[in-house]
Amino acid sequence: MNFVAILMRDVEAAREARREIAGMTRKALVQLEDAVVAYTEDGEVKLDQTVNLTTAGALGGMWVGIVVAGTLGFMSGNPGLGLVGAAAGATGGALTGPFIDEGISDDMMKRTSESLEEGKAILFLLGGTDNPELVLEKLSSFEGEVIRSDLPDTLVQQINEALKQL
């Protein structure tokens, strides 16, 4: 997986670029682990995340609860334990989900975005592709500049050139 942060002209452009990349994910052209749009509002950094960690935690916890309590209920002759386990697991997952920061670090994104001009946005991406040419082609309809990345300098240059082709 590779990391890239792209300074975009505005929040809507960053969200549209994220939608474009997400569409490529659905077509299996990109493997996307995380995609976050960061912007400032009233002097405060906001993170527009694609994954709601509370919901994801609740769903994951619910399934764990169903499996564990359902198995115990089946073995003890009390199948109703599955429902109790689902409720307990969902509650536990919802409570712990927001504290499990997978993907790009929220703290790093907030620090990177602190000096962001009001109205501008940063698109943070964590993922990979076997089709970099196609990704560059799709990104070329957006104006932006790579400000942080773990990619080789030559690839960062190619991305920046594609982002400036307006």
matplotlib code that plots the C-alpha trace (Angstrom):
import matplotlib.pyplot as plt

x = [0.0, 1.1, 0.3, -0.3, -1.7, -2.9, -3.6, -6.8, -8.3, -11.5, -13.4, -15.8, -12.9, -11.3, -14.6, -15.1, -11.6, -12.2, -15.5, -13.6, -11.0, -13.7, -15.4, -12.1, -12.0, -15.4, -14.0, -11.0, -8.6, -7.5, -7.1, -8.1, -7.7, -8.5, -9.6, -10.1, -10.8, -9.4, -10.4, -10.7, -14.0, -14.0, -10.3, -10.8, -9.6, -12.4, -11.9, -14.5, -13.9, -15.2, -15.6, -17.7, -15.7, -18.7, -20.9, -18.1, -17.3, -21.0, -21.4, -18.1, -19.0, -22.5, -21.2, -18.6, -21.4, -23.7, -20.9, -19.6, -22.9, -24.7, -22.1, -22.3, -26.1, -26.2, -23.9, -25.9, -29.3, -30.2, -30.2, -31.6, -28.0, -27.3, -29.5, -28.1, -24.6, -25.5, -26.8, -23.8, -21.3, -22.9, -22.8, -19.2, -18.2, -19.9, -18.2, -14.7, -14.9, -14.0, -10.9, -9.5, -7.9, -7.1, -5.7, -4.3, -3.6, -6.2, -3.5, -1.1, -3.9, -4.9, -1.2, -0.7, -3.9, -3.4, -2.1, -4.5, -6.1, -9.8, -11.6, -8.8, -8.7, -6.3, -7.2, -5.4, -5.2, -3.9, -4.0, -2.4, -2.9, -1.5, -2.8, -1.0, -1.5, -5.3, -5.3, -3.2, -5.6, -8.6, -6.8, -5.9, -9.4, -8.6, -6.3, -4.0, -0.4, 1.1, 2.3, 3.2, 3.8, 5.8, 6.0, 9.2, 9.9, 9.5, 5.9, 5.1, 6.3, 4.0, 1.0, 1.7, 2.0, -1.4, -3.0, -1.9, -3.3, -6.3]
y = [0.0, 3.5, 6.8, 10.1, 13.5, 15.9, 19.5, 20.3, 23.7, 23.1, 20.6, 19.6, 18.9, 16.7, 14.8, 14.4, 13.0, 10.6, 9.5, 8.9, 6.8, 4.9, 4.1, 2.6, 0.5, -1.0, -1.9, -3.6, -1.1, 0.3, -1.2, 1.5, 1.1, 4.7, 7.9, 11.1, 14.7, 17.2, 20.8, 23.7, 25.2, 28.1, 27.5, 23.8, 20.9, 18.6, 15.0, 13.7, 10.0, 7.3, 4.8, 5.5, 3.6, 3.5, 1.8, -0.5, -1.4, -2.1, -4.4, -6.3, -6.7, -7.9, -10.7, -11.7, -11.7, -13.8, -16.4, -16.7, -16.5, -18.6, -21.3, -21.3, -21.2, -24.1, -26.1, -25.4, -25.8, -22.2, -20.7, -17.4, -16.5, -15.6, -12.6, -11.5, -12.0, -9.9, -7.0, -7.2, -7.4, -4.5, -2.3, -3.2, -2.7, 0.7, 1.8, 0.7, 1.4, 5.1, 4.3, 1.9, 4.1, 1.9, 3.3, 6.8, 8.3, 10.9, 12.7, 12.9, 14.2, 16.9, 18.0, 18.1, 20.1, 22.7, 25.4, 24.7, 27.8, 28.1, 26.7, 24.4, 20.7, 17.8, 14.4, 11.6, 8.3, 4.9, 2.2, 0.7, 0.0, -2.1, 0.5, 3.8, 5.2, 4.9, 6.5, 9.4, 9.8, 10.0, 12.4, 14.7, 16.3, 17.7, 20.5, 19.7, 19.0, 16.2, 17.6, 14.3, 10.8, 7.6, 7.2, 7.5, 11.1, 10.2, 9.0, 12.0, 14.2, 12.2, 12.7, 16.4, 16.8, 15.0, 17.2, 20.3, 19.4, 21.6]
z = [0.0, -0.8, 0.8, -0.9, 0.2, -2.5, -1.9, -3.8, -4.9, -2.7, -0.7, -3.5, -5.9, -3.3, -2.7, -6.4, -6.9, -4.0, -5.7, -8.9, -7.1, -5.3, -8.6, -9.8, -6.7, -7.5, -10.9, -9.2, -10.8, -7.4, -4.0, -1.6, 2.1, 3.2, 1.5, 3.6, 2.7, 5.2, 5.3, 7.8, 9.0, 11.4, 12.1, 13.0, 10.9, 9.8, 8.5, 6.0, 6.4, 4.1, 6.9, 10.0, 12.7, 15.1, 12.6, 11.4, 15.0, 15.8, 12.8, 13.5, 17.1, 16.3, 14.1, 16.7, 19.3, 17.2, 16.5, 20.0, 21.9, 19.2, 19.5, 23.3, 23.1, 20.7, 22.9, 26.1, 24.5, 24.7, 21.1, 22.4, 23.5, 19.9, 20.1, 23.4, 22.0, 18.9, 21.1, 23.4, 20.6, 18.7, 21.8, 22.5, 18.9, 18.7, 21.9, 20.8, 17.1, 17.2, 19.2, 16.6, 14.0, 11.0, 7.8, 7.8, 11.2, 12.1, 14.2, 11.2, 8.9, 11.4, 11.9, 8.1, 7.6, 10.4, 8.2, 5.4, 3.8, 4.4, 1.3, 0.2, 1.0, 1.2, -0.2, 1.7, 0.0, 1.1, -1.5, -4.6, -8.2, -11.0, -13.5, -12.5, -16.0, -15.7, -12.3, -13.6, -16.5, -14.1, -11.8, -14.7, -14.6, -11.1, -10.1, -7.2, -6.0, -4.1, -0.7, 1.1, -0.1, 0.3, -3.5, -5.6, -6.7, -10.4, -9.7, -7.6, -10.6, -12.9, -10.5, -10.2, -14.0, -14.5, -11.8, -13.6, -17.0, -16.9]

ax = plt.figure().add_subplot(projection="3d")
ax.plot(x, y, z, "-o")
ax.set_aspect("equal")
plt.show()
